C-alpha cells in the first residue's frame, strides 16, 4: 500500500480517537457564520444540516448499492479549509473495511447511506470532529468508488 494512503488512513483513524476532535459540544453558528471560498461552491441554503456542526450535500447520488458495515470500500477523500486551502488532494484512493469508529463521528454520520458512485460534500465544525483549521471548519469531499 502506498505510503500516502497509509498516512491518510492512519490520520483519519487517529482523529477519531483524539479527545480534541471528539468534542460533543461546539459554539452554535460556527458554520453558519463562516465565509467559504467561492472555489468550494458552498451555498448553505442548499445544504442539508444534520447538526449545528455538520452539514452535507450530495453532489452526485450514485446509482450503486448503499454503503454497508463490513464491506471493503474504496473512497477518494479531499479535504480543505473554509478559505479554500487544500489539506489533502485525495489523489490516491483509500481502500479499507467499513466499520463503526473508523472515522471521526461527523464523517461517519455524513457518509452514512452513500451509494457507490456517489460524491458527497461534508462541512464539519469543531464539535463534529475533524476540524483542524484556524476557523474550526473543514470541507471534506468524499467519493465512494467501490464496495464489495
JOFENGI-V925403 format. One record per pair of residues at least 12 apart in sequence whose ideal C-beta (glycine too) atoms are under 10 Angstrom apart, sorted by sequence separation. I is the first residue (numbers start at 1). GAP is how many residues later the second one is. D is the distance in Angstrom with one decimal. If there is no record, write none. Layout:
I;GAP;D
I;GAP;D
//
This chain:
32;12;6.7
77;12;9.8
78;12;3.5
110;12;3.9
124;12;9.0
125;12;5.5
126;12;9.3
31;13;7.2
42;13;8.5
44;13;9.5
76;13;9.6
77;13;5.0
78;13;8.6
98;13;9.1
109;13;8.9
110;13;8.7
124;13;7.0
125;13;8.3
43;14;9.1
76;14;4.8
110;14;7.5
123;14;6.6
124;14;5.1
42;15;8.2
75;15;8.4
76;15;8.0
77;15;9.8
107;15;6.4
109;15;9.8
123;15;7.7
124;15;7.9
31;16;9.2
41;16;9.4
76;16;8.1
77;16;8.6
106;16;7.0
122;16;8.3
123;16;5.5
124;16;6.6
32;17;8.9
76;17;4.9
77;17;6.5
106;17;9.3
107;17;7.2
122;17;7.2
123;17;7.9
31;18;8.3
41;18;8.6
75;18;6.5
76;18;7.6
106;18;4.5
110;18;8.0
121;18;6.6
122;18;4.4
74;19;5.1
75;19;5.1
105;19;9.6
106;19;8.2
109;19;7.8
121;19;7.3
122;19;7.9
31;20;9.5
32;20;8.2
73;20;9.9
74;20;7.0
75;20;7.9
104;20;7.8
106;20;9.6
108;20;9.9
109;20;9.6
110;20;9.4
120;20;8.7
121;20;5.3
122;20;6.6
31;21;7.3
73;21;8.6
74;21;4.5
75;21;8.0
106;21;8.0
107;21;8.0
108;21;8.9
120;21;7.6
121;21;7.7
30;22;7.4
31;22;6.5
73;22;7.0
74;22;8.3
105;22;9.3
106;22;2.8
107;22;7.1
119;22;6.9
120;22;5.1
28;23;9.9
29;23;7.4
30;23;6.3
31;23;8.1
32;23;9.4
72;23;6.3
73;23;6.7
75;23;9.1
105;23;6.7
106;23;4.8
107;23;5.8
119;23;7.3
120;23;8.0
28;24;4.6
29;24;9.9
31;24;6.1
72;24;7.1
73;24;7.6
104;24;7.2
105;24;5.2
106;24;5.7
118;24;8.1
119;24;4.7
120;24;8.0
26;25;9.3
27;25;8.4
28;25;8.3
71;25;9.9
72;25;5.5
73;25;4.8
104;25;3.2
105;25;8.8
106;25;8.2
118;25;7.2
119;25;7.9
26;26;6.9
27;26;8.8
71;26;7.2
72;26;7.6
77;26;9.1
103;26;8.2
104;26;4.4
117;26;8.3
118;26;5.0
119;26;9.7
25;27;9.2
26;27;4.8
70;27;6.8
71;27;5.3
103;27;7.9
104;27;9.1
116;27;9.9
117;27;6.9
118;27;9.5
25;28;8.9
26;28;10.0
69;28;8.9
70;28;6.8
71;28;9.4
75;28;9.6
79;28;9.9
114;28;7.2
116;28;5.5
117;28;7.8
24;29;9.9
69;29;5.9
70;29;6.9
73;29;9.8
111;29;9.0
114;29;9.1
115;29;6.9
116;29;7.5
117;29;9.0
23;30;8.8
68;30;7.2
69;30;6.0
77;30;8.5
110;30;7.5
114;30;4.8
116;30;6.3
67;31;6.2
69;31;6.6
107;31;9.7
111;31;5.5
116;31;5.5
106;32;9.1
110;32;7.6
115;32;9.3
116;32;9.5
69;33;9.7
107;33;6.5
111;33;7.4
114;33;9.5
77;34;9.4
104;34;9.9
106;34;8.7
107;35;7.7
75;36;8.1
104;36;9.7
103;37;9.6
73;38;9.6
75;39;9.2
103;39;9.6
40;40;6.6
42;40;8.3
39;41;8.5
40;41;9.4
73;41;9.2
82;41;8.2
40;42;7.5
74;42;9.3
37;43;7.8
40;43;9.1
69;43;9.9
73;43;8.5
76;43;8.7
78;43;9.4
79;43;9.4
82;43;9.8
36;44;9.5
37;44;8.3
39;44;9.7
40;44;6.0
67;44;6.8
36;45;9.6
37;45;6.9
39;45;4.9
67;45;7.2
71;45;9.8
77;45;9.6
79;45;9.4
87;45;7.5
36;46;5.2
37;46;5.4
38;46;7.9
66;46;9.0
67;46;6.9
87;46;7.9
98;46;9.6
34;47;10.0
35;47;7.1
36;47;8.0
37;47;3.0
39;47;9.6
66;47;5.9
67;47;4.9
34;48;4.9
35;48;8.1
36;48;7.8
37;48;8.2
66;48;7.0
67;48;7.3
85;48;7.5
34;49;9.4
66;49;5.3
67;49;7.8
82;49;9.5
85;49;9.8
98;49;7.4
56;50;9.4
64;50;9.4
65;50;6.6
66;50;8.2
81;50;9.2
83;50;7.6
90;50;9.2
93;50;8.3
95;50;8.7
31;51;8.6
54;51;8.8
55;51;9.8
64;51;5.2
65;51;5.8
67;51;8.5
79;51;8.0
81;51;8.3
82;51;6.6
83;51;8.7
87;51;7.3
90;51;7.0
94;51;9.5
95;51;8.0
54;52;4.8
62;52;6.6
63;52;6.7
64;52;2.6
65;52;9.7
66;52;9.1
81;52;3.9
82;52;9.4
83;52;7.4
87;52;9.3
88;52;9.0
90;52;8.7
93;52;5.8
95;52;9.8
53;53;6.9
54;53;9.1
56;53;8.5
57;53;9.9
61;53;8.8
62;53;3.4
63;53;7.7
64;53;4.9
79;53;8.8
80;53;8.7
81;53;7.7
82;53;5.5
86;53;9.9
87;53;9.2
88;53;10.0
90;53;7.9
93;53;8.6
95;53;10.0
51;54;9.7
56;54;4.7
61;54;6.2
62;54;5.5
63;54;5.5
64;54;7.8
79;54;9.5
81;54;7.2
82;54;8.7
83;54;9.3
51;55;7.8
54;55;6.4
55;55;8.4
56;55;8.2
58;55;9.7
60;55;9.2
62;55;3.6
63;55;8.6
81;55;9.7
82;55;4.3
84;55;8.7
50;56;8.4
54;56;6.2
56;56;9.6
58;56;8.3
61;56;8.1
62;56;3.0
81;56;7.3
82;56;7.6
83;56;9.9
56;57;9.9
58;57;9.2
60;57;6.8
61;57;5.7
62;57;7.4
80;57;9.9
81;57;6.5
82;57;6.5
51;58;7.8
56;58;9.7
60;58;5.8
61;58;8.6
62;58;8.8
80;58;7.3
81;58;7.5
50;59;6.2
51;59;9.7
59;59;8.3
60;59;4.2
61;59;8.9
79;59;5.9
80;59;4.9
50;60;6.9
58;60;6.6
59;60;4.3
60;60;8.2
79;60;7.1
80;60;8.1
58;61;7.4
59;61;6.6
78;61;8.6
79;61;5.1
80;61;8.0
48;62;9.6
50;62;9.6
57;62;9.9
58;62;5.4
59;62;5.9
78;62;7.2
79;62;7.8
12;63;9.6
57;63;7.0
58;63;8.1
77;63;6.4
78;63;4.3
79;63;9.7
56;64;5.9
57;64;5.2
77;64;7.2
78;64;8.1
12;65;7.6
56;65;6.8
57;65;8.5
76;65;8.0
77;65;5.4
78;65;8.4
9;66;9.6
55;66;8.4
56;66;5.1
57;66;8.3
76;66;7.5
77;66;7.8
8;67;9.8
12;67;9.5
55;67;7.2
56;67;7.3
75;67;6.0
76;67;4.3
9;68;9.5
11;68;9.8
54;68;7.1
55;68;4.1
56;68;9.4
75;68;6.6
76;68;8.6
8;69;7.2
54;69;7.3
55;69;8.2
74;69;9.0
75;69;6.1
76;69;6.1
53;70;8.8
54;70;6.0
55;70;8.7
74;70;7.7
75;70;6.6
8;71;9.3
53;71;6.6
54;71;7.2
73;71;6.6
74;71;4.4
75;71;9.1
50;72;9.1
53;72;3.3
73;72;8.1
74;72;4.3
75;72;9.6
50;73;9.8
51;73;9.6
52;73;7.1
53;73;6.4
54;73;8.1
55;73;9.1
73;73;6.9
74;73;7.4
47;74;7.8
49;74;9.3
51;74;8.6
53;74;3.9
54;74;4.3
72;74;8.3
73;74;4.5
74;74;9.1
47;75;9.6
52;75;7.1
53;75;4.2
54;75;9.1
71;75;9.5
72;75;6.9
73;75;8.3
11;76;9.9
12;76;9.7
47;76;6.8
51;76;7.5
52;76;8.8
53;76;8.7
54;76;9.7
71;76;4.6
72;76;5.7
11;77;8.5
51;77;6.6
53;77;9.9
67;77;6.3
71;77;6.5
50;78;8.6
53;78;7.8
66;78;9.4
42;79;7.5
44;79;8.0
65;79;9.9
68;79;7.5
8;80;6.3
41;80;8.1
64;80;7.8
67;80;6.4
7;81;9.6
24;81;9.0
40;81;8.1
42;81;6.8
62;81;8.9
64;81;9.6
66;81;9.0
8;82;8.3
12;82;8.1
22;82;7.5
23;82;9.8
55;82;9.7
59;82;7.6
62;82;6.3
64;82;8.3
65;82;6.7
13;83;9.1
21;83;5.6
22;83;7.2
40;83;8.9
53;83;8.7
59;83;9.6
60;83;8.2
62;83;9.8
64;83;7.4
65;83;9.7
4;84;9.0
8;84;7.5
12;84;9.3
17;84;8.4
21;84;8.8
53;84;8.7
55;84;9.4
56;84;9.4
59;84;8.8
60;84;9.8
4;85;9.6
7;85;9.9
8;85;9.9
9;85;5.4
16;85;6.2
21;85;8.8
8;86;6.1
9;86;9.0
16;86;6.9
18;86;8.5
56;86;9.2
4;87;8.0
5;87;5.2
9;87;6.1
16;87;5.8
17;87;9.1
36;87;8.2
4;88;5.1
5;88;7.7
6;88;9.3
13;88;8.6
15;88;7.7
16;88;4.8
3;89;9.6
5;89;5.6
13;89;6.5
15;89;4.9
16;89;7.4
34;89;8.2
2;90;6.0
4;90;9.5
5;90;7.9
12;90;7.5
13;90;7.6
14;90;9.6
15;90;10.0
16;90;10.0
1;91;9.6
5;91;9.3
12;91;5.4
13;91;9.2
15;91;9.9
16;91;8.3
34;91;8.2
12;92;7.2
15;92;8.5
16;92;8.2
31;92;5.8
1;93;9.3
9;93;8.9
31;93;8.2
32;93;9.4
1;94;8.3
9;94;9.8
30;94;9.9
31;94;4.9
1;95;9.9
12;95;7.3
30;95;4.3
31;95;9.8
42;95;10.0
29;96;9.2
30;96;6.7
31;96;10.0
28;97;9.2
30;97;8.0
31;97;9.1
42;97;6.9
26;98;10.0
27;98;8.2
30;98;9.8
41;98;9.6
26;99;5.4
27;99;7.9
28;99;9.2
34;99;9.9
40;99;5.5
26;100;4.5
27;100;8.3
31;100;9.6
35;100;8.8
25;101;9.2
26;101;3.0
30;101;8.6
34;101;6.3
36;101;8.2
40;101;9.0
23;102;9.8
25;102;5.7
26;102;7.6
33;102;9.2
34;102;8.4
35;102;9.8
37;102;8.9
21;103;9.4
23;103;6.2
24;103;6.6
26;103;10.0
34;103;4.9
36;103;7.3
23;104;5.1
24;104;9.9
31;104;9.9
33;104;9.4
21;105;8.0
22;105;9.4
23;105;8.7
24;105;9.8
26;105;8.5
30;105;8.2
31;105;8.8
34;105;9.6
20;106;8.5
21;106;9.4
23;106;7.5
30;106;5.7
31;106;5.8
21;107;8.7
22;107;5.9
30;107;6.6
21;108;4.2
23;108;9.5
20;109;8.9
21;109;6.0
27;109;8.5
21;110;7.3
26;110;7.6
18;111;8.3
20;111;9.5
21;111;7.9
18;112;9.8
20;112;9.0
16;113;7.0
15;114;6.3
16;114;8.8
15;115;5.7
15;116;9.6
15;117;8.2
12;118;8.2
11;121;10.0
12;128;9.8
//
